[in-house]
Amino acid sequence: MTDFPIWLTASGGILALMILIGALVIWKTLKEKKSGYPLADERTQKINGKAGYYAMFIGQYFILAYLLVTLVGREFFGMPEIEAGYPMIAALLASALSFVVLRWYLGRKGEP
């Protein structure tokens, strides 16, 4: 039992979570289509567009800040290089979470 790699369990859990979220999204979409209401009206499309626009820039600025900190830290302070996986995951999370928060905020705020 000690030879069983932990990454295999984590990968299986992540895959199961992705399948569950995908199934829920498809189920919700099909349910809304059957109800007869439009999936996205003009206001929702405008809010999603504006939130996506700002989230893209937040993600880009996050990556630029990370690159600048890494460059300055390595050149001037002798910090070791970090593997590319964790910063890219952090950049993806920053971009995705900023989109969700901005979409929620712009939806509550009123007319965009």
N, C-alpha and C positions, 0 to 999 in steps of 0.2 A: 504494500500500500504506500510505502514511502517513495517508490519509484514513479508514482503517478504525478505527472507535471501539473502544477496549479494553473498554468496558462491554458491548458486544455479545458478545464472547468470554467475559467473566466470567459474563454472564447465561446463555449457552448451557451453560457448565460447571456452573453451579449447577442448572439445569434437568435436565441429564443425571444429576447426582449425586442429585437428588431422585427421579427416576424409578428409578434403580438401587436406592436404599434402599427405596423403596416396593415394588419387585418382590421384593427379598429378604425383606421383612416378610411379604408375601402368600405367597411360597413357603414360608417357615418355618411360617406359620400353617396352610396347607393340609397340610403334611407332618405337623404335630402332630395335626391332626384325623384324618388317615388312620391314625395310630399307635394311636388308641383311648384315649389318655390325656387327661384333662381339661386344657384350656388353662390354667385358673387354679383352684387349690383355695382353700379358705377362708384358709389362711395367706398365700398369695400375694396374695389380694385385700386382706387386712388390711394387709400390708406396703405394697402400692401405695397404699392409702388413706392410711396414716400418712405415707408419703413425699410424696405429693401435698399433703397438708395442710400439712406443714412447708415444702415447696418454694414453696407459694403465699405464705406469710408471708415467706420469704426474698426472693422476688421483689418483694413489696410494700415491704418495708423497703429494698431496694436502690433502688427508684424514689423513695421518700421521701427517702433520703439524697442521691440525685442532685438532686432538686428543691431541697432545703435548701442544698446546696453551690452550686447555680446561683444561687439567690436571694441568698444572702449574698455570693457572689463578685461578682454584678452590682451589688448595691446598695451594698456597702461598699468593694469593691476595684476596681470599674470593669472587671471582666472582660467580654469580649464574649460574646454569646449563642451557644450551640452549636446547630447544626441538630438537629432532633428525630430524625433517622434513626439516627445512631450510638448515642445513649444508649438508644433503644428496642431496638436490636439487642443492646446490652450487657445490658439488663434481661431480654430474652428468653433470652439465653445463660445468665445467672446463674440464672434460674428453672429452665431445662431441665437444666443441669448439676447444680444442687443436687438436683433430683429423681432423677437417675441415681445420684449419689453416695449419697444417703440410701437409695434402694431397695437398692443394693448393700450398704451398711453394715447396714441393718436385716435384710437377708436372711442375712448372715454372722453377725450378733449372736445370732440364735436366736429364741426366741419373743418377738414384739412386745408 
